[in-house]
Amino acid sequence: MKSFVVTIALALLLVAGVAAQAQRQKQAYVEIKSEPQTELCVSARQAVHELRDGTNDGLFAKFRDPRTRSTSDVQVAGLSFPALQAKTFATVDDAATERSREVTFYHLDLDNDGSPEMITVVTGGHGAAGDGDTFSILQHDLLSAPQPVRNDEFIQVALQLGGRTHTFYGKQLQFDPAYYMHPFVFRGKHYLLIEGNRASDRPHLVVELLPGASLETRCYF
């Protein structure tokens, strides 16, 4: 009987492991669609041109690098790029141990539903995603939450965006999975400017987060 129970337990662990692995590997594949002549796309292309200032340098230094990033919103070609924020939170775990935790985040209405969310940002260290970004939209807005904040609040994620979760593809095109994401506002709506990191021409996508947590590309350049 004991060996039977052990066998059943091992089988259940194997099934759970396979299910967890499948969940980790699950990807959303987003087809690249582009309407380059819309006002949004013309303005986004112009903004990238001005931000690069005639060079092929990416936008990472201006928006993401802690040594050089802008500490205020950047206005260019009708687009407004909010500054990445940082805050040190007092946290507590299940053992009542208190620590401090520095978090980089955006606080904005990325899905345009009328309510801003806290979006934590991690750059690099994600396997095949290389140096790309991961955005985690938290289930609860912790910006004004009483401290200390429970540690597990930072892993309660409503939606995650990045190379581990979303792959962009098109005809004869595989968009760079090590991409950076730069939120911006245009005509009162939030979008993402997604910047390829590895390709020499640094391709860009303009992406909108739609109801139902789906992504749709507006243009590619």
C-alpha positions in Angstrom: 0.0 0.0 0.0 2.8 2.4 0.9 4.5 1.9 -2.5 1.2 2.4 -4.2 0.7 5.7 -2.4 4.2 6.8 -3.3 3.7 5.9 -6.9 0.4 7.9 -7.0 2.1 10.9 -5.3 5.0 10.8 -7.8 2.6 10.7 -10.7 0.6 13.7 -9.4 3.8 15.6 -8.9 4.9 14.8 -12.5 1.5 15.9 -13.8 1.7 19.1 -11.8 5.2 19.8 -13.0 4.2 19.3 -16.6 1.2 21.6 -16.2 3.4 24.3 -14.5 6.0 24.0 -17.3 3.3 24.4 -19.9 2.0 27.4 -18.1 5.5 29.0 -18.0 6.0 28.3 -21.7 2.7 29.7 -22.8 3.1 32.6 -25.2 0.8 35.1 -26.9 1.7 35.5 -30.5 0.8 38.9 -31.9 0.7 39.4 -35.7 2.3 42.7 -36.7 -0.2 44.9 -38.5 0.7 48.4 -39.6 -1.2 51.5 -40.8 1.8 53.8 -41.3 -0.1 56.8 -42.6 -2.3 57.3 -39.6 -1.6 60.4 -37.5 -0.5 58.2 -34.6 2.1 56.3 -36.6 3.4 59.4 -38.5 3.9 61.2 -35.1 5.5 58.1 -33.5 8.0 57.8 -36.4 8.8 61.5 -36.2 9.3 61.2 -32.4 11.8 58.3 -32.8 13.7 60.3 -35.5 14.0 63.3 -33.2 14.9 61.3 -30.1 17.7 59.5 -32.0 18.9 62.9 -33.3 20.3 61.5 -36.5 22.1 58.5 -34.9 21.2 54.8 -34.7 21.3 54.8 -30.9 18.4 53.3 -29.1 16.1 55.0 -26.6 17.2 52.9 -23.7 19.5 55.5 -22.3 16.9 58.2 -22.4 14.0 56.2 -20.9 15.4 53.2 -19.0 19.1 53.5 -17.9 19.2 54.7 -14.3 22.4 56.7 -15.0 21.0 58.7 -17.9 17.2 58.4 -18.0 15.0 61.5 -17.9 13.5 62.3 -14.5 10.6 64.2 -16.1 8.2 63.5 -18.9 9.6 63.9 -22.4 7.4 65.7 -25.0 8.3 65.2 -28.6 6.3 65.3 -31.9 3.0 65.3 -30.1 3.9 62.3 -27.9 4.4 62.4 -24.1 6.7 59.8 -22.6 6.2 59.5 -18.8 9.3 59.2 -16.7 10.1 55.9 -15.0 9.6 56.2 -11.2 11.4 54.6 -8.3 10.3 54.1 -4.7 11.7 52.2 -1.7 8.9 50.3 0.0 9.0 48.8 3.5 7.9 45.2 3.1 7.1 42.3 5.4 7.0 38.5 4.8 5.0 35.7 6.4 7.6 35.4 9.2 7.0 39.1 10.0 10.5 40.0 8.8 10.6 43.6 7.6 13.0 44.7 4.8 13.2 47.5 2.3 12.6 47.0 -1.5 13.4 49.5 -4.2 10.8 49.2 -7.1 11.0 50.9 -10.5 7.5 51.4 -11.9 5.1 53.4 -14.0 1.8 54.6 -12.6 -0.5 55.1 -15.6 -3.7 53.9 -17.3 -2.0 51.7 -19.8 -5.2 49.9 -20.8 -7.2 53.1 -21.1 -10.0 52.0 -18.9 -10.1 55.2 -16.8 -8.1 53.9 -13.8 -4.3 54.0 -13.5 -2.4 50.9 -12.5 1.0 50.3 -10.9 3.3 48.7 -13.4 6.6 47.4 -12.1 9.5 47.2 -14.6 12.4 44.7 -14.7 15.1 45.0 -17.4 17.2 42.0 -18.4 17.9 38.7 -16.8 15.1 36.7 -18.4 16.7 33.9 -20.4 16.0 34.1 -24.1 14.6 37.6 -23.7 18.1 38.8 -23.1 18.2 42.4 -22.1 14.5 43.1 -22.8 11.9 44.5 -20.5 9.2 42.8 -18.4 6.2 44.9 -17.3 4.0 43.5 -14.5 0.7 45.2 -14.0 -0.1 44.6 -10.4 -3.5 43.5 -9.2 -3.4 46.2 -6.5 -2.1 49.7 -6.7 0.5 49.9 -4.0 1.7 53.4 -4.5 -0.4 54.8 -1.6 -0.8 51.5 0.3 0.1 51.6 4.1 3.6 50.3 4.8 5.0 47.8 5.4 3.5 46.1 2.3 3.3 42.4 2.2 6.0 40.9 -0.1 3.5 38.7 -2.0 1.6 41.9 -3.2 4.4 42.4 -5.7 3.9 39.0 -7.3 0.1 39.3 -7.5 0.1 40.3 -11.2 -3.0 40.9 -13.3 -1.0 40.9 -16.6 2.6 40.6 -17.6 4.1 42.0 -20.8 7.5 41.2 -22.3 9.5 38.8 -24.4 8.7 35.9 -22.1 4.9 36.3 -22.6 4.4 38.1 -26.0 6.1 37.4 -29.3 5.5 39.6 -32.4 5.7 38.2 -35.8 4.9 39.1 -39.4 5.4 37.8 -43.0 9.1 37.0 -43.3 9.7 38.9 -40.0 10.4 37.7 -36.5 10.5 40.8 -34.2 13.4 40.9 -31.8 12.4 39.1 -28.5 14.9 41.3 -26.5 12.7 44.4 -26.8 12.3 47.4 -24.6 8.9 49.0 -24.0 8.4 52.8 -23.6 4.8 53.9 -22.7 3.6 57.1 -24.2 0.4 59.2 -24.4 -1.0 60.5 -27.7 -4.3 62.3 -28.0 -5.2 61.3 -24.5 -4.6 57.6 -25.0 -1.8 55.4 -23.8 0.3 53.2 -26.1 3.6 51.3 -26.0 6.5 52.1 -28.2 8.4 48.8 -28.5 12.0 49.0 -29.5 14.0 46.1 -30.9 17.3 45.7 -29.1 19.5 43.3 -31.1 18.7 44.1 -34.7 21.1 46.6 -36.3 18.3 48.7 -37.6 16.4 48.8 -34.3 12.9 48.2 -35.5 9.9 49.8 -33.7 6.3 48.8 -33.0 3.5 51.0 -31.8 1.2 48.8 -29.7 -2.2 49.3 -27.9 -3.4 47.2 -25.0 -7.0 46.4 -25.7 -9.9 45.3 -23.4 -9.5 41.6 -22.6 -5.7 42.1 -22.2 -4.9 41.6 -25.8 -2.2 43.5 -27.7 -2.7 45.0 -31.2 0.0 46.6 -33.2 -0.8 50.0 -34.9 2.4 50.4 -36.9 5.9 49.0 -37.6 8.9 51.0 -38.8 
